[in-house]
Structures are given as C-alpha cells and as structure tokens.
C-alpha cells in the first residue's frame, strides 16, 4: 500500500469516527425533544377531546370556552411555539445529517448507515456503463 493510499484510508477512518461521534452526540438531545413533542402533543390531544366533548363549548363564546379549558389552550400555545422555533427539525436532526452525508458520499461510491459507519460500495463494472449508453 502506497503512502497516499494509507493517508486516504486514515482520512476515511477519521471522517467515520467524527461522523459517528456527531450522530451519537445528537441522540440524547433528539430523544429529549421527541419526548417533549410527544408529551405536548398528547396533552393537546386530550385537552382538545375534553374541550370538544364539553356541552358548554357550543353555547359560550370561543374565548370563554378556551379560558374554561386552560390546559388545552396552554398546551396548544406551547405546541405552536415549539413548531415556530423548529422542534420539527430538532426531532429528526440525525436523519438530516445522515441523508446529507449520503448525498455527498454517493459521488464517491460510498454511503453510511444510521450510526455514521461508512459503507463502501463495489466499483461499478464497465459492462454497466456500456449498457447505459445503449
């Protein structure tokens, strides 16, 4: 193995280590954001159920109805604020990084799994290239 091949192999290993480190570091915060989104959505759903099944909802004005169901109102506001600040991106941050990395690595006939481990694809055969031309 030539010195340049050794250097390239070391670079790939260093890239893989860094990629797996970045994805592993994103997992705990992603789990917390998912839990926060799940709990807030569940509270909003249950609050909406009670708000919609309350017989007084159709009789009283909307503002008064929302004030009577403060849990639903507050959880809806919190859910809207979370989405305005980008929780939908934080929940899927590792998937965003891996998909963008796959797009870049595809040009080098490589890919990566969900943990960041590199996957070297077999070299394309010459026959496949000639078959595409016809």
OpenMM code with the backbone's topology and positions (N, CA, C; nanometers):
from openmm import Vec3, app, unit

residues = "UNK UNK UNK UNK UNK UNK UNK UNK UNK UNK UNK UNK UNK UNK UNK UNK UNK UNK UNK UNK UNK UNK UNK UNK UNK UNK UNK UNK UNK UNK UNK UNK UNK UNK UNK UNK UNK UNK UNK UNK UNK UNK UNK UNK UNK UNK UNK UNK UNK UNK UNK UNK UNK UNK UNK UNK UNK UNK UNK UNK UNK UNK UNK UNK UNK UNK UNK UNK UNK UNK UNK UNK UNK UNK UNK UNK UNK UNK UNK UNK UNK UNK UNK UNK UNK UNK UNK UNK UNK UNK UNK UNK UNK UNK UNK UNK UNK UNK UNK UNK UNK UNK UNK UNK UNK UNK UNK UNK UNK UNK UNK UNK UNK UNK UNK UNK UNK UNK UNK UNK UNK UNK UNK UNK UNK UNK UNK UNK UNK UNK UNK UNK UNK UNK".split()
positions = [
    Vec3(0.0843, -0.1173, 0.0000),
    Vec3(0.0000, 0.0000, 0.0000),
    Vec3(0.0891, 0.1240, 0.0000),
    Vec3(0.0625, 0.2142, -0.0907),
    Vec3(0.1452, 0.3337, -0.1032),
    Vec3(0.1119, 0.4326, 0.0082),
    Vec3(0.2023, 0.5282, 0.0324),
    Vec3(0.1779, 0.6273, 0.1382),
    Vec3(0.0498, 0.7086, 0.1157),
    Vec3(0.0177, 0.7373, -0.0112),
    Vec3(-0.1035, 0.8159, -0.0363),
    Vec3(-0.2284, 0.7335, -0.0077),
    Vec3(-0.2244, 0.6016, -0.0358),
    Vec3(-0.3385, 0.5151, -0.0042),
    Vec3(-0.3559, 0.5017, 0.1466),
    Vec3(-0.2452, 0.4916, 0.2182),
    Vec3(-0.2502, 0.4838, 0.3638),
    Vec3(-0.3098, 0.6116, 0.4218),
    Vec3(-0.2687, 0.7242, 0.3673),
    Vec3(-0.3200, 0.8533, 0.4129),
    Vec3(-0.4695, 0.8649, 0.3845),
    Vec3(-0.5115, 0.8193, 0.2669),
    Vec3(-0.6538, 0.8247, 0.2316),
    Vec3(-0.7352, 0.7348, 0.3232),
    Vec3(-0.6809, 0.6178, 0.3552),
    Vec3(-0.7504, 0.5252, 0.4448),
    Vec3(-0.7626, 0.5858, 0.5854),
    Vec3(-0.6567, 0.6488, 0.6322),
    Vec3(-0.6609, 0.7137, 0.7635),
    Vec3(-0.7597, 0.8294, 0.7644),
    Vec3(-0.7651, 0.9037, 0.6542),
    Vec3(-0.8616, 1.0134, 0.6436),
    Vec3(-1.0051, 0.9613, 0.6498),
    Vec3(-1.0310, 0.8514, 0.5799),
    Vec3(-1.1651, 0.7927, 0.5826),
    Vec3(-1.2021, 0.7448, 0.7225),
    Vec3(-1.1063, 0.6828, 0.7903),
    Vec3(-1.1313, 0.6360, 0.9269),
    Vec3(-1.1576, 0.7537, 1.0210),
    Vec3(-1.0808, 0.8606, 1.0048),
    Vec3(-1.1012, 0.9796, 1.0879),
    Vec3(-1.2381, 1.0425, 1.0584),
    Vec3(-1.2758, 1.0472, 0.9305),
    Vec3(-1.4066, 1.1009, 0.8928),
    Vec3(-1.5181, 1.0160, 0.9529),
    Vec3(-1.5025, 0.8850, 0.9456),
    Vec3(-1.6046, 0.7952, 1.0006),
    Vec3(-1.6161, 0.8123, 1.1524),
    Vec3(-1.5027, 0.8215, 1.2212),
    Vec3(-1.5052, 0.8416, 1.3665),
    Vec3(-1.5766, 0.9724, 1.4022),
    Vec3(-1.5455, 1.0768, 1.3296),
    Vec3(-1.6084, 1.2071, 1.3572),
    Vec3(-1.7571, 1.2037, 1.3272),
    Vec3(-1.7959, 1.1398, 1.2177),
    Vec3(-1.9374, 1.1310, 1.1822),
    Vec3(-2.0151, 1.0517, 1.2865),
    Vec3(-1.9609, 0.9381, 1.3305),
    Vec3(-2.0302, 0.8597, 1.4332),
    Vec3(-2.0372, 0.9359, 1.5650),
    Vec3(-1.9330, 1.0130, 1.5936),
    Vec3(-1.9325, 1.0944, 1.7161),
    Vec3(-2.0408, 1.2020, 1.7110),
    Vec3(-2.0535, 1.2692, 1.5981),
    Vec3(-2.1542, 1.3747, 1.5832),
    Vec3(-2.2945, 1.3163, 1.5959),
    Vec3(-2.3198, 1.2050, 1.5291),
    Vec3(-2.4525, 1.1439, 1.5347),
    Vec3(-2.4821, 1.0925, 1.6751),
    Vec3(-2.3825, 1.0340, 1.7417),
    Vec3(-2.4028, 0.9844, 1.8783),
    Vec3(-2.4300, 1.0996, 1.9751),
    Vec3(-2.3648, 1.2128, 1.9543),
    Vec3(-2.3873, 1.3283, 2.0420),
    Vec3(-2.5259, 1.3892, 2.0209),
    Vec3(-2.5827, 1.3710, 1.9024),
    Vec3(-2.7158, 1.4249, 1.8751),
    Vec3(-2.8282, 1.3388, 1.9319),
    Vec3(-2.7993, 1.2133, 1.9624),
    Vec3(-2.9054, 1.1226, 2.0056),
    Vec3(-2.9726, 1.1641, 2.1375),
    Vec3(-2.8997, 1.1954, 2.2451),
    Vec3(-2.9691, 1.2330, 2.3696),
    Vec3(-3.0577, 1.3578, 2.3566),
    Vec3(-3.0091, 1.4676, 2.2949),
    Vec3(-3.0982, 1.5825, 2.2804),
    Vec3(-3.2177, 1.5518, 2.1903),
    Vec3(-3.1953, 1.4708, 2.0870),
    Vec3(-3.3053, 1.4349, 1.9974),
    Vec3(-3.4116, 1.3581, 2.0736),
    Vec3(-3.3705, 1.2674, 2.1607),
    Vec3(-3.4662, 1.1915, 2.2410),
    Vec3(-3.5455, 1.2847, 2.3329),
    Vec3(-3.4776, 1.3808, 2.3932),
    Vec3(-3.5484, 1.4759, 2.4812),
    Vec3(-3.6486, 1.5601, 2.4027),
    Vec3(-3.6101, 1.6066, 2.2823),
    Vec3(-3.7030, 1.6853, 2.2006),
    Vec3(-3.8217, 1.6000, 2.1572),
    Vec3(-3.7962, 1.4723, 2.1250),
    Vec3(-3.9060, 1.3833, 2.0862),
    Vec3(-4.0024, 1.3615, 2.2021),
    Vec3(-3.9469, 1.3423, 2.3228),
    Vec3(-4.0327, 1.3259, 2.4405),
    Vec3(-4.1148, 1.4519, 2.4673),
    Vec3(-4.0513, 1.5678, 2.4577),
    Vec3(-4.1224, 1.6937, 2.4790),
    Vec3(-4.2346, 1.7111, 2.3768),
    Vec3(-4.2046, 1.6837, 2.2507),
    Vec3(-4.3061, 1.6946, 2.1462),
    Vec3(-4.4184, 1.5940, 2.1679),
    Vec3(-4.3839, 1.4718, 2.2053),
    Vec3(-4.4852, 1.3689, 2.2294),
    Vec3(-4.5758, 1.4029, 2.3456),
    Vec3(-4.5175, 1.4476, 2.4559),
    Vec3(-4.5979, 1.4818, 2.5745),
    Vec3(-4.6869, 1.6023, 2.5442),
    Vec3(-4.6317, 1.7031, 2.4806),
    Vec3(-4.7103, 1.8218, 2.4474),
    Vec3(-4.8231, 1.7880, 2.3507),
    Vec3(-4.7954, 1.7030, 2.2534),
    Vec3(-4.8999, 1.6619, 2.1592),
    Vec3(-5.0087, 1.5816, 2.2293),
    Vec3(-4.9678, 1.4927, 2.3192),
    Vec3(-5.0656, 1.4117, 2.3930),
    Vec3(-5.1543, 1.4986, 2.4816),
    Vec3(-5.0945, 1.5927, 2.5532),
    Vec3(-5.1724, 1.6827, 2.6386),
    Vec3(-5.2677, 1.7668, 2.5530),
    Vec3(-5.2206, 1.8144, 2.4387),
    Vec3(-5.3058, 1.8923, 2.3484),
    Vec3(-5.4214, 1.8069, 2.2967),
    Vec3(-5.3931, 1.6821, 2.2610),
    Vec3(-5.4971, 1.5925, 2.2103),
    Vec3(-5.6030, 1.5651, 2.3164),
    Vec3(-5.5590, 1.5334, 2.4370),
    Vec3(-5.6545, 1.5053, 2.5459),
    Vec3(-5.7333, 1.6318, 2.5796),
    Vec3(-5.6660, 1.7451, 2.5850),
    Vec3(-5.7350, 1.8717, 2.6105),
    Vec3(-5.8362, 1.9037, 2.5023),
    Vec3(-5.8020, 1.8772, 2.3777),
    Vec3(-5.8953, 1.9004, 2.2673),
    Vec3(-6.0166, 1.8091, 2.2787),
    Vec3(-5.9932, 1.6848, 2.3203),
    Vec3(-6.1047, 1.5919, 2.3375),
    Vec3(-6.2029, 1.6448, 2.4422),
    Vec3(-6.1496, 1.6867, 2.5568),
    Vec3(-6.2380, 1.7395, 2.6619),
    Vec3(-6.3043, 1.8697, 2.6201),
    Vec3(-6.2341, 1.9524, 2.5468),
    Vec3(-6.2911, 2.0791, 2.5004),
    Vec3(-6.4047, 2.0539, 2.4023),
    Vec3(-6.3834, 1.9607, 2.3092),
    Vec3(-6.4857, 1.9342, 2.2085),
    Vec3(-6.6054, 1.8564, 2.2638),
    Vec3(-6.5853, 1.7760, 2.3674),
    Vec3(-6.6973, 1.6989, 2.4245),
    Vec3(-6.7705, 1.7745, 2.5349),
    Vec3(-6.7223, 1.8918, 2.5715),
    Vec3(-6.7901, 1.9729, 2.6726),
    Vec3(-6.9183, 2.0299, 2.6118),
    Vec3(-7.0334, 2.0037, 2.6737),
    Vec3(-7.1595, 2.0541, 2.6170),
    Vec3(-7.1690, 2.2069, 2.6176),
    Vec3(-7.0939, 2.2723, 2.7043),
    Vec3(-7.0990, 2.4188, 2.7108),
    Vec3(-7.0199, 2.4852, 2.5982),
    Vec3(-6.9350, 2.4098, 2.5273),
    Vec3(-6.8488, 2.4679, 2.4237),
    Vec3(-6.9305, 2.5351, 2.3138),
    Vec3(-7.0417, 2.4756, 2.2756),
    Vec3(-7.1216, 2.5326, 2.1662),
    Vec3(-7.2114, 2.6472, 2.2129),
    Vec3(-7.2239, 2.6643, 2.3421),
    Vec3(-7.3140, 2.7675, 2.3953),
    Vec3(-7.2392, 2.8970, 2.4268),
    Vec3(-7.1228, 2.8848, 2.4895),
    Vec3(-7.0488, 3.0032, 2.5345),
    Vec3(-6.9601, 3.0559, 2.4214),
    Vec3(-6.9199, 3.1820, 2.4291),
    Vec3(-6.8278, 3.2370, 2.3279),
    Vec3(-6.6937, 3.1623, 2.3279),
    Vec3(-6.6236, 3.1713, 2.2167),
    Vec3(-6.4979, 3.0978, 2.1983),
    Vec3(-6.3953, 3.1322, 2.3050),
    Vec3(-6.3751, 3.2585, 2.3312),
    Vec3(-6.2741, 3.3000, 2.4305),
    Vec3(-6.3071, 3.2425, 2.5674),
    Vec3(-6.4320, 3.2495, 2.6067),
    Vec3(-6.4729, 3.1954, 2.7369),
    Vec3(-6.4541, 3.0433, 2.7391),
    Vec3(-6.4855, 2.9786, 2.6278),
    Vec3(-6.4679, 2.8336, 2.6189),
    Vec3(-6.3203, 2.7959, 2.6316),
    Vec3(-6.2344, 2.8712, 2.5658),
    Vec3(-6.0909, 2.8442, 2.5757),
    Vec3(-6.0373, 2.8714, 2.7161),
    Vec3(-6.0908, 2.9739, 2.7809),
    Vec3(-6.0492, 3.0028, 2.9186),
    Vec3(-6.0972, 2.8941, 3.0142),
    Vec3(-6.2118, 2.8339, 2.9857),
    Vec3(-6.2617, 2.7241, 3.0689),
    Vec3(-6.1747, 2.5986, 3.0545),
    Vec3(-6.1091, 2.5855, 2.9424),
    Vec3(-6.0226, 2.4698, 2.9169),
    Vec3(-5.8791, 2.5189, 2.9011),
    Vec3(-5.8239, 2.5667, 3.0119),
    Vec3(-5.6916, 2.6301, 3.0094),
    Vec3(-5.5800, 2.5311, 2.9740),
    Vec3(-5.5929, 2.4045, 3.0108),
    Vec3(-5.4882, 2.3068, 2.9770),
    Vec3(-5.4763, 2.2934, 2.8257),
    Vec3(-5.5906, 2.2842, 2.7569),
    Vec3(-5.5887, 2.2756, 2.6115),
    Vec3(-5.5303, 2.4029, 2.5508),
    Vec3(-5.5725, 2.5165, 2.6009),
    Vec3(-5.5259, 2.6442, 2.5474),
    Vec3(-5.3744, 2.6598, 2.5645),
    Vec3(-5.3260, 2.6320, 2.6843),
    Vec3(-5.1827, 2.6474, 2.7119),
    Vec3(-5.1005, 2.5472, 2.6313),
    Vec3(-5.1455, 2.4217, 2.6262),
    Vec3(-5.0681, 2.3209, 2.5521),
    Vec3(-5.0681, 2.3499, 2.4021),
    Vec3(-5.1767, 2.4056, 2.3505),
    Vec3(-5.1798, 2.4429, 2.2088),
    Vec3(-5.0822, 2.5563, 2.1810),
    Vec3(-5.0792, 2.6542, 2.2686),
    Vec3(-4.9859, 2.7666, 2.2530),
    Vec3(-4.8412, 2.7168, 2.2607),
    Vec3(-4.8135, 2.6284, 2.3569),
    Vec3(-4.6778, 2.5728, 2.3709),
    Vec3(-4.6400, 2.4937, 2.2457),
    Vec3(-4.7330, 2.4150, 2.1934),
    Vec3(-4.7059, 2.3367, 2.0726),
    Vec3(-4.6773, 2.4278, 1.9529),
    Vec3(-4.7530, 2.5340, 1.9389),
    Vec3(-4.7290, 2.6289, 1.8303),
    Vec3(-4.5928, 2.6972, 1.8446),
    Vec3(-4.5571, 2.7337, 1.9664),
    Vec3(-4.4268, 2.7965, 1.9903),
    Vec3(-4.3130, 2.6996, 1.9591),
    Vec3(-4.3297, 2.5731, 2.0004),
    Vec3(-4.2270, 2.4730, 1.9703),
    Vec3(-4.2067, 2.4581, 1.8199),
    Vec3(-4.3149, 2.4553, 1.7440),
    Vec3(-4.3011, 2.4434, 1.5990),
    Vec3(-4.2431, 2.5702, 1.5373),
    Vec3(-4.2761, 2.6859, 1.5925),
    Vec3(-4.2180, 2.8101, 1.5395),
    Vec3(-4.0662, 2.8143, 1.5614),
    Vec3(-4.0199, 2.7540, 1.6716),
    Vec3(-3.8768, 2.7530, 1.6997),
    Vec3(-3.8054, 2.6321, 1.6406),
    Vec3(-3.8757, 2.5510, 1.5611),
    Vec3(-3.8105, 2.4459, 1.4844),
    Vec3(-3.7947, 2.3118, 1.5514),
    Vec3(-3.8873, 2.2741, 1.6374),
    Vec3(-3.8751, 2.1429, 1.7015),
    Vec3(-3.8827, 2.0310, 1.5992),
    Vec3(-3.9539, 2.0542, 1.4900),
    Vec3(-3.9653, 1.9515, 1.3869),
    Vec3(-3.8299, 1.9199, 1.3243),
    Vec3(-3.7388, 2.0149, 1.3237),
    Vec3(-3.6042, 1.9903, 1.2723),
    Vec3(-3.5160, 1.9238, 1.3778),
    Vec3(-3.5348, 1.9610, 1.5035),
    Vec3(-3.4549, 1.9041, 1.6113),
    Vec3(-3.4883, 1.7570, 1.6348),
    Vec3(-3.6123, 1.7199, 1.6086),
    Vec3(-3.6564, 1.5826, 1.6302),
    Vec3(-3.5922, 1.4875, 1.5302),
    Vec3(-3.5615, 1.5365, 1.4109),
    Vec3(-3.5042, 1.4495, 1.3075),
    Vec3(-3.3629, 1.4919, 1.2676),
    Vec3(-3.2926, 1.5615, 1.3549),
    Vec3(-3.1582, 1.6116, 1.3224),
    Vec3(-3.0605, 1.5017, 1.2786),
    Vec3(-3.0527, 1.3863, 1.3479),
    Vec3(-2.9585, 1.2833, 1.2999),
    Vec3(-2.9923, 1.2326, 1.1594),
    Vec3(-3.1212, 1.2200, 1.1283),
    Vec3(-3.1602, 1.1744, 0.9952),
    Vec3(-3.1245, 1.2771, 0.8885),
    Vec3(-3.1344, 1.4048, 0.9221),
    Vec3(-3.0969, 1.5105, 0.8277),
    Vec3(-2.9476, 1.5017, 0.7962),
    Vec3(-2.8667, 1.4848, 0.9001),
    Vec3(-2.7220, 1.4769, 0.8805),
    Vec3(-2.6842, 1.3537, 0.7992),
    Vec3(-2.7429, 1.2382, 0.8312),
    Vec3(-2.7079, 1.1170, 0.7568),
    Vec3(-2.7543, 1.1244, 0.6114),
    Vec3(-2.8706, 1.1822, 0.5860),
    Vec3(-2.9171, 1.1904, 0.4462),
    Vec3(-2.8295, 1.2858, 0.3650),
    Vec3(-2.7881, 1.3971, 0.4249),
    Vec3(-2.6992, 1.4897, 0.3532),
    Vec3(-2.5618, 1.4277, 0.3313),
    Vec3(-2.5153, 1.3528, 0.4303),
    Vec3(-2.3866, 1.2847, 0.4159),
    Vec3(-2.3941, 1.1797, 0.3057),
    Vec3(-2.5044, 1.1066, 0.2998),
    Vec3(-2.5226, 1.0070, 0.1934),
    Vec3(-2.5206, 1.0725, 0.0557),
    Vec3(-2.5828, 1.1890, 0.0436),
    Vec3(-2.5819, 1.2590, -0.0851),
    Vec3(-2.4400, 1.2931, -0.1288),
    Vec3(-2.3576, 1.3383, -0.0354),
    Vec3(-2.2195, 1.3734, -0.0688),
    Vec3(-2.1374, 1.2477, -0.0974),
    Vec3(-2.1561, 1.1438, -0.0141),
    Vec3(-2.0774, 1.0218, -0.0304),
    Vec3(-2.1140, 0.9442, -0.1566),
    Vec3(-2.2331, 0.9648, -0.2099),
    Vec3(-2.2752, 0.8937, -0.3301),
    Vec3(-2.1833, 0.9245, -0.4480),
    Vec3(-2.1281, 1.0439, -0.4510),
    Vec3(-2.0369, 1.0807, -0.5590),
    Vec3(-1.9050, 1.0040, -0.5508),
    Vec3(-1.8755, 0.9493, -0.4337),
    Vec3(-1.7535, 0.8716, -0.4135),
    Vec3(-1.7835, 0.7225, -0.4049),
    Vec3(-1.9044, 0.6837, -0.4493),
    Vec3(-1.9471, 0.5441, -0.4494),
    Vec3(-1.9461, 0.4862, -0.3084),
    Vec3(-1.9917, 0.5678, -0.2137),
    Vec3(-1.9973, 0.5276, -0.0736),
    Vec3(-2.1324, 0.5688, -0.0161),
    Vec3(-2.1589, 0.5213, 0.1052),
    Vec3(-2.2788, 0.5600, 0.1781),
    Vec3(-2.2467, 0.5483, 0.3264),
    Vec3(-2.3475, 0.5656, 0.4103),
    Vec3(-2.3295, 0.5464, 0.5540),
    Vec3(-2.4601, 0.4951, 0.6127),
    Vec3(-2.4489, 0.4274, 0.7272),
    Vec3(-2.5699, 0.3795, 0.7929),
    Vec3(-2.6196, 0.4857, 0.8911),
    Vec3(-2.7220, 0.4506, 0.9685),
    Vec3(-2.7835, 0.5479, 1.0606),
    Vec3(-2.6910, 0.5896, 1.1744),
    Vec3(-2.5900, 0.5083, 1.2041),
    Vec3(-2.4977, 0.5428, 1.3122),
    Vec3(-2.3768, 0.6208, 1.2626),
    Vec3(-2.3594, 0.6318, 1.1307),
    Vec3(-2.2476, 0.7064, 1.0750),
    Vec3(-2.1350, 0.6192, 1.0247),
    Vec3(-2.1495, 0.4881, 1.0317),
    Vec3(-2.0463, 0.3980, 0.9786),
    Vec3(-2.0476, 0.4039, 0.8263),
    Vec3(-1.9300, 0.4161, 0.7684),
    Vec3(-1.9189, 0.4269, 0.6237),
    Vec3(-1.9415, 0.2913, 0.5569),
    Vec3(-2.0055, 0.2947, 0.4417),
    Vec3(-2.0299, 0.1762, 0.3605),
    Vec3(-1.9664, 0.2022, 0.2243),
    Vec3(-1.8688, 0.1182, 0.1906),
    Vec3(-1.8030, 0.1305, 0.0607),
    Vec3(-1.8764, 0.0388, -0.0349),
    Vec3(-1.9279, 0.0959, -0.1419),
    Vec3(-1.9999, 0.0173, -0.2414),
    Vec3(-1.9013, -0.0426, -0.3399),
    Vec3(-1.9392, -0.1547, -0.4016),
    Vec3(-1.8490, -0.2126, -0.5019),
    Vec3(-1.8344, -0.1193, -0.6210),
    Vec3(-1.7205, -0.1305, -0.6842),
    Vec3(-1.6951, -0.0459, -0.8008),
    Vec3(-1.7899, -0.0839, -0.9130),
    Vec3(-1.8378, 0.0166, -0.9854),
    Vec3(-1.9251, -0.0179, -1.0981),
    Vec3(-1.8450, -0.0892, -1.2064),
    Vec3(-1.9096, -0.1859, -1.2688),
    Vec3(-1.8406, -0.2597, -1.3746),
    Vec3(-1.8482, -0.1825, -1.5043),
    Vec3(-1.7574, -0.2104, -1.5930),
    Vec3(-1.7561, -0.1439, -1.7234),
    Vec3(-1.8788, -0.1833, -1.8054),
    Vec3(-1.9272, -0.3064, -1.7893),
    Vec3(-2.0440, -0.3513, -1.8623),
    Vec3(-2.1666, -0.2670, -1.8303),
    Vec3(-2.1817, -0.2314, -1.7046),
    Vec3(-2.2971, -0.1498, -1.6658),
    Vec3(-2.2906, -0.0127, -1.7312),
    Vec3(-2.1700, 0.0409, -1.7436),
    Vec3(-2.1552, 0.1725, -1.8048),
    Vec3(-2.1914, 0.1657, -1.9536),
    Vec3(-2.1477, 0.0595, -2.0218),
    Vec3(-2.1777, 0.0469, -2.1648),
    Vec3(-2.3259, 0.0167, -2.1885),
    Vec3(-2.3900, -0.0525, -2.0970),
    Vec3(-2.5317, -0.0856, -2.1134),
    Vec3(-2.6169, 0.0395, -2.0986),
    Vec3(-2.5741, 0.1351, -2.0183),
    Vec3(-2.6485, 0.2585, -2.0017),
    Vec3(-2.6460, 0.3443, -2.1262),
    Vec3(-2.5427, 0.3311, -2.2069),
    Vec3(-2.5295, 0.4125, -2.3276),
    Vec3(-2.6241, 0.3686, -2.4378),
    Vec3(-2.6649, 0.2429, -2.4378),
    Vec3(-2.7495, 0.1951, -2.5475),
    Vec3(-2.8951, 0.2255, -2.5276),
] * unit.nanometer
topology = app.Topology()
chain = topology.addChain("A")
for resn in residues:
    res = topology.addResidue(resn, chain)
    for name in ("N", "CA", "C"):
        topology.addAtom(name, app.Element.getBySymbol(name[0]), res)
